[in-house]
Amino acid sequence: MTRHIFFLVLTLSLTAGAQSKPRARQLGVPLEGVPGPLNAITDVSGVEVGHRTMISGASVRTGVTAVWPRGKASSDPVFGGFFSQNGNGDMTGTHWLEESGFLDGPVLITNTHSVGVVRDAYLAWLVKNKRQPGTNVFTGGFYTYPIVAETYDGFLNDINGFHVKPEDVAAALDSAAPGPVPEGSVGGGTGMICYGFKGGIGTSSRRLPAEQGGYTVGALVQCNCGSRSQLRIGGLPVGQELSANLPRASLDHPYREDMGSIIIVVATDAPLLPHQTKRLARRATMGLARTGSTSGNGSGDIFIAFSTANPHAAAATQAANVSMWPNDRLNPVFEAAVQATEEAIINAMLGAETMTGVNGHTVTALPHDRLRELLKRYNRLQ
């Protein structure tokens, strides 16, 4: 019980700190597109996000993030699809997602060695709360395949200590809410590194004009990818420019190449069918590329997209009336996904703070002042 209270209190305090840090647009980073009011994945109506942030002693730097497509109170699946840009990573439950076209439950994100406990803990959460999924339900029971994704936090976190427990997963699930999404070193992103700087969780959104459907597209990332020399912001080689005067000794071994991973969740309220959500997930690759990644051999770059339109499409007791946005009108939705992904990655880095973890390893945060200086020098400051 003591452990549970300690982590929860720490999560709340870190959440407040992460939210108060300036985001990309506030710092003058030039970005395309019009964001929603929160500039977050929760601008897509119904989406809720919860974090469990775990920082303790010198070696625990990890956590869990939960993204509920229709909110934690709903068991109504959404149409979804996934895409693996480079598969040196894991996202469970994707076989049935691909087969059925339904994302049935939340997307959970954690560290590489905690995928199993997070998966099992979500099933236990369903049983404890007397909940059922929206598919594969029968008289007296159900079966389901939770979506759990991961990136590796073992440079800052004692990953083989297996610190994520079922109660931490429940805390992320239960704390999910609409509204602003804490960014940086929170939830599953607590111990992550991005382009050789401190990484973590980031989010953004785009609102399309009425003549393009008026839909919203949002992205949430857990970024742990890339080498410092690759980082590009606003089209500028920021990583190369900053490398000369920033500490890098502790990063030489794990991040001398692009060998991390990134999980990207894309949400929209546009009425897309499953094959169209898969197409949408592919576009996250282009947003990632804008920030410099080449998806190296050691990187697990796995993306998932869903549409909150077409409620009750999975209901077995009635015929579903399903709508679809025409393929020939999808270009603005695709573009919005690219733009939101790019900004979400930058927001994740700007929301993070310098962190020291296991074995005294330290990862430096992307310096806001130096970034602004570079943008101004190249006449890119917005």
Residue pairs with C-beta under 8 A, 6 or more apart in sequence:
4 167
4 171
6 56
7 52
7 53
7 54
7 55
7 56
7 168
7 171
8 171
10 53
10 54
10 55
10 56
11 51
11 52
11 53
11 54
11 63
11 171
11 175
11 186
14 53
14 55
14 182
14 185
14 186
15 51
15 53
15 182
15 186
17 353
18 182
18 183
18 184
18 185
18 186
18 351
18 352
19 180
19 182
19 183
21 183
21 184
21 350
21 351
21 353
22 350
22 368
23 39
23 183
23 347
23 350
23 351
24 31
24 233
24 343
24 346
24 347
24 350
25 31
25 35
25 39
25 343
25 382
27 350
27 368
27 371
27 372
28 372
28 375
28 381
28 382
29 233
29 234
29 346
29 371
29 375
29 382
30 234
30 235
30 375
30 380
30 381
30 382
31 234
31 339
31 342
31 343
31 346
31 382
32 339
33 206
33 335
33 336
33 339
33 340
34 206
34 207
34 209
35 43
35 204
35 205
35 206
35 207
35 340
35 343
36 43
36 205
36 206
36 207
36 216
36 218
37 43
38 179
38 180
38 181
38 205
39 203
39 204
39 205
39 343
40 49
40 180
40 181
40 203
40 204
40 205
40 218
40 220
41 47
41 49
41 67
41 181
41 203
41 204
41 205
41 218
41 219
41 220
41 265
41 267
42 48
42 49
42 178
42 179
42 180
42 181
42 203
42 218
43 205
43 207
43 216
43 218
44 205
44 216
44 217
44 218
44 267
44 268
44 269
44 308
45 216
45 269
45 308
46 69
46 70
46 71
46 74
46 178
46 308
47 67
47 68
47 69
47 70
47 71
47 178
47 218
47 267
47 308
48 67
48 68
48 71
48 72
48 176
48 177
48 178
49 65
49 66
49 67
49 68
49 176
49 177
49 181
49 203
49 220
50 65
50 66
50 68
50 72
50 171
50 172
50 173
50 174
50 175
50 176
50 177
50 187
51 63
51 64
51 65
51 66
51 172
51 175
51 182
51 186
51 187
51 188
51 201
52 63
52 64
52 65
52 168
52 169
52 171
52 172
52 175
52 187
53 63
53 185
53 186
53 187
53 190
54 60
54 61
54 62
54 63
54 163
54 164
54 168
54 190
55 61
55 190
56 163
58 356
58 357
58 358
58 360
59 157
59 158
59 161
59 357
59 358
59 359
60 157
60 158
60 161
60 163
61 153
61 156
61 157
61 185
61 190
61 191
61 355
61 357
61 358
62 110
62 111
62 114
62 153
62 157
62 159
62 163
62 164
62 188
62 190
62 191
63 110
63 164
63 168
63 172
63 186
63 187
63 188
63 189
63 190
63 191
64 108
64 109
64 110
64 114
64 118
64 164
64 168
64 169
64 171
64 172
64 187
64 188
65 108
65 109
65 110
65 172
65 186
65 187
65 188
65 189
65 201
65 220
65 222
66 72
66 106
66 107
66 108
66 109
66 169
66 172
66 173
66 176
67 106
67 107
67 108
67 109
67 176
67 220
67 265
67 267
68 74
68 106
68 173
68 176
69 78
69 80
69 103
69 106
69 107
69 267
69 306
69 308
70 76
70 78
70 308
70 311
71 176
71 178
72 106
72 173
72 174
72 176
75 105
75 131
75 132
75 133
75 134
76 134
76 311
76 312
76 314
77 102
77 103
77 104
77 105
77 133
77 134
77 135
77 313
77 314
78 102
78 103
78 306
78 307
78 308
78 310
79 101
79 102
79 103
79 272
79 273
79 274
79 277
79 306
79 307
79 309
79 310
79 313
80 97
80 101
80 102
80 103
80 274
80 277
80 304
80 305
80 306
80 307
81 97
81 98
81 101
81 274
81 275
81 276
81 277
81 278
81 279
81 280
81 281
81 304
81 305
81 306
82 91
82 94
82 97
82 98
82 278
82 281
82 302
82 303
82 304
82 305
83 278
83 281
83 282
83 284
83 285
83 302
83 303
83 304
83 305
84 91
84 301
84 302
84 303
85 284
85 285
85 288
85 295
85 301
85 302
85 303
86 295
86 296
86 297
86 299
86 300
86 301
87 300
87 302
88 261
88 297
88 298
88 299
88 300
89 112
89 149
89 150
89 151
89 261
89 263
89 299
89 300
89 301
89 302
90 112
90 115
90 148
90 149
90 150
90 300
90 302
91 147
91 148
91 149
91 150
91 263
91 302
91 304
92 115
92 119
92 145
92 146
92 147
92 148
92 149
93 145
93 146
93 147
93 148
94 147
94 304
95 145
96 102
96 104
96 145
97 103
97 145
97 147
97 304
100 135
101 273
101 274
101 275
102 134
102 135
102 274
102 313
102 314
103 147
103 304
103 306
104 133
104 134
104 135
104 136
104 144
104 145
104 314
105 122
105 133
105 144
105 146
105 147
106 122
106 146
106 147
106 173
106 176
107 147
107 149
107 265
107 304
108 118
108 119
108 122
108 146
108 147
108 148
108 149
108 169
108 172
108 173
108 188
109 148
109 149
109 150
109 151
109 187
109 188
109 189
109 222
109 263
109 265
110 118
110 148
110 149
110 150
110 164
110 188
111 150
111 151
111 152
111 153
111 154
111 157
111 159
111 164
111 188
111 191
112 150
112 151
112 152
112 153
112 154
112 159
113 154
113 159
113 160
113 162
114 150
114 162
114 163
114 164
115 148
115 149
115 150
117 162
117 164
117 165
117 166
117 169
118 146
118 148
118 164
118 169
119 146
119 148
120 166
121 165
121 166
121 168
121 169
121 170
122 146
122 148
122 169
122 173
123 144
123 146
124 166
125 131
125 166
125 169
125 170
125 173
126 132
126 133
126 142
126 144
128 170
132 142
133 142
133 144
134 314
134 315
135 144
135 314
136 142
136 143
136 144
147 304
149 222
149 263
149 302
149 304
150 188
150 261
150 263
150 300
151 188
151 192
151 222
151 223
151 224
151 225
151 260
151 261
151 262
151 263
151 300
152 159
152 224
152 260
152 261
153 159
153 190
153 191
153 192
153 224
154 160
154 358
155 191
155 193
155 254
155 357
155 358
155 361
155 363
156 191
156 192
156 193
156 355
156 356
156 357
156 358
156 361
156 363
157 163
157 190
157 191
157 357
157 358
158 358
172 187
181 201
181 203
181 220
182 201
182 351
183 200
183 201
183 202
183 203
183 347
183 348
183 350
183 351
183 352
184 198
184 200
184 201
184 202
184 348
184 350
184 351
184 352
184 353
185 191
185 192
185 198
185 200
185 351
185 352
185 353
185 355
186 200
186 201
187 200
187 201
187 222
188 201
188 222
189 199
189 200
189 201
189 202
189 222
189 223
189 224
189 348
189 352
190 200
191 355
191 357
192 198
192 199
192 200
192 222
192 223
192 224
192 260
193 199
193 224
193 251
193 254
193 255
193 260
193 363
194 200
194 223
194 224
194 225
194 226
194 260
194 262
194 345
194 348
194 349
194 352
195 225
195 226
195 227
195 228
195 230
195 231
195 239
195 291
195 292
195 349
196 226
196 227
196 228
196 229
196 231
196 239
196 243
196 248
196 251
196 255
197 228
197 231
197 349
197 352
197 363
197 364
197 365
197 366
198 349
198 352
198 353
198 354
198 355
198 363
198 364
198 365
198 366
199 223
199 224
199 225
199 348
199 349
199 352
200 222
200 223
200 348
200 349
200 351
200 352
201 220
201 221
201 222
201 348
201 351
202 220
202 221
202 223
202 343
202 344
202 345
202 346
202 347
202 348
202 349
202 351
203 218
203 219
203 220
203 221
203 344
203 347
204 218
204 219
204 339
204 340
204 341
204 342
204 343
204 344
204 347
205 216
205 217
205 218
205 219
205 340
206 216
206 217
206 218
206 336
206 337
206 339
206 340
207 214
207 215
207 216
208 214
208 215
208 216
208 217
208 332
208 333
208 336
212 329
212 332
213 270
213 325
213 329
213 332
213 333
215 268
215 269
215 270
215 325
215 333
216 268
216 269
217 266
217 267
217 268
217 270
217 280
217 333
217 336
217 337
217 340
218 266
218 267
218 268
218 340
219 264
219 265
219 266
219 267
219 284
219 287
219 337
219 340
219 341
219 343
219 344
220 264
220 265
220 267
220 344
221 262
221 263
221 264
221 265
221 341
221 344
221 345
221 348
222 262
222 263
222 348
223 262
223 345
223 348
223 349
224 260
224 261
224 262
225 258
225 260
225 261
225 262
225 288
225 293
225 295
225 299
225 301
226 255
226 258
226 260
226 291
226 292
226 293
227 239
227 255
227 256
227 257
227 258
227 259
228 239
228 242
228 243
228 248
228 251
228 255
229 239
229 240
229 243
230 239
230 258
230 292
230 293
230 294
231 237
231 238
231 239
231 240
231 242
231 291
231 292
232 238
232 239
232 290
232 291
232 292
233 291
233 346
233 371
233 375
234 375
234 378
234 380
235 380
236 374
236 375
236 378
236 380
238 371
238 374
239 292
241 374
242 366
242 367
242 370
242 371
242 374
246 364
246 367
247 362
247 364
250 361
250 362
250 363
251 363
257 296
257 298
258 293
258 294
258 295
258 296
258 298
258 299
259 296
259 297
259 298
259 299
260 298
260 299
261 299
261 300
261 301
261 302
262 288
262 293
262 299
262 300
262 301
262 345
263 300
263 302
263 303
263 304
264 281
264 284
264 287
264 288
264 301
264 302
264 303
264 304
264 341
264 344
265 303
265 304
265 305
265 306
266 280
266 281
266 283
266 284
266 303
266 304
266 305
266 306
266 337
266 340
266 341
267 305
267 306
267 307
267 308
268 280
268 305
268 306
268 307
268 308
268 333
268 336
268 337
269 307
269 308
269 309
270 307
270 309
270 325
270 333
271 307
271 309
271 310
271 322
271 323
271 324
271 325
272 280
272 307
272 309
272 324
272 325
272 333
273 322
273 324
276 307
276 324
276 325
276 327
276 330
277 305
277 306
277 307
278 305
279 330
279 334
280 305
280 333
280 334
280 337
281 303
281 304
281 305
282 303
283 334
283 337
283 338
283 341
284 303
284 305
284 337
284 338
284 341
285 295
285 301
285 303
286 338
286 341
287 337
287 338
287 339
287 340
287 341
287 342
287 344
287 345
288 295
288 301
288 341
288 342
288 345
290 338
290 342
291 342
291 345
291 346
293 299
293 301
295 301
305 337
309 323
310 320
310 322
310 323
312 318
312 320
313 320
313 322
314 320
325 333
349 365
349 366
350 366
350 368
350 371
352 365
352 366
353 365
354 362
354 363
354 364
354 365
355 362
355 363
355 365
356 362
357 363
372 381
374 380
375 381
375 382
